[in-house]
Amino acid sequence: MRRSVRAVLGSLSVAAVCAAAPLAVADGCGLFVGGVNYNGRTGCVLLGEDAIRDFQNDTDSVVTVYADATCEGVSTGVLAPRDSGNFTGKSMVIG
């Protein structure tokens, strides 16, 4: 009986770790701007009002931040893959 209880508890422990693993991986993936995940987005993305934002780029893409809302003109920052920084801007190009 002790062996069956240990086997069941061991199986439950392995299942719990395996179930939690994808959640831990998903939390570190994507492009986070001010806490919002823009994962899967490409091209020009509107950010809203011109404000200082925290960027965390956990992707393989370069992100360019622009002062205007059309992703043209003056770039206020370029974020390399797997990098982070603070930039101001109204839009960004992903990719």
N, C-alpha and C positions, 0 to 999 in steps of 0.2 A: 504494500500500500504506500509506503514512504517513497518508493521509487516512482510510482505513478504520479504522486503529488509533485515530486521534484521535476519529473519530465513535463508535466503540464505547466508548472510555473516557469520552467526553462523555455518552453515553447512560447508562452505568453510574453516573456521578456524579449525574446528575439523578434516576435511579431510587433511589439510596441516600438522597438528601435527601428525596424524596417519601415514602419508606417510613419514615424516622425522624420526619417531621413529626407524624404522629398521636400518636406516643409522647410527644413533648414537650408537646403540647397536653393529653393525658390526665393527665400528671403534675400539672398545675396546676388540675385540675378536681375539685370535690367538697368535702366537709366532712371535714376531718382533725381527729381528737381523739386526742391522744397518739400520733400517727403512724398511727392506724387510719383508713381512708377509709370514711365512712358515706354515700357518694354514692348517691343513689337512695332513701334511707330518708326516710320522713315520719312525722309523729305523734310519740308518746312512745317514746323509746329509752332503755333501761337502760344505764348506764355502769359500774355496779359500785360498789365501795367509794368512799366519799367521799375524794377526793384532788384535789390541784391538778393540773389538766390544761391542756395547751397546745391551744387551738382555732384552727384556720385555716379560715375560711369562704369558700371560693371559689365559692359558689353565689349564686343570686338570692333565697334564703330567709333569713328571720330565724330565729335559733336562741336559745331561752331555756333556761337551765340551772337546775335545781332541786336543793334540798338533799335532798329525799326521793326515793325510788325510784318514785314514782307520778306524777311530773310535775305535782304539785299543791303548794300551800303557798307557802313562801318561795322566790322566785327569787334565785339567787346571781349571775346575770349575763344580759345580753342582748347577742347578737352580731349586728351588722348584716351585710347581704350584703357580701361582699368585704372583710371585716374579720378581725382576729385578736386574741387575748387569752388570759389565763390565768384560769381559774375553778375553783372547787370545786363538786362536786355529784355526785349519784348517778344523775341522769337528765336528759334534755333533750327539748325539743319542737322539731322541725324543721318549718318551714313556717308 
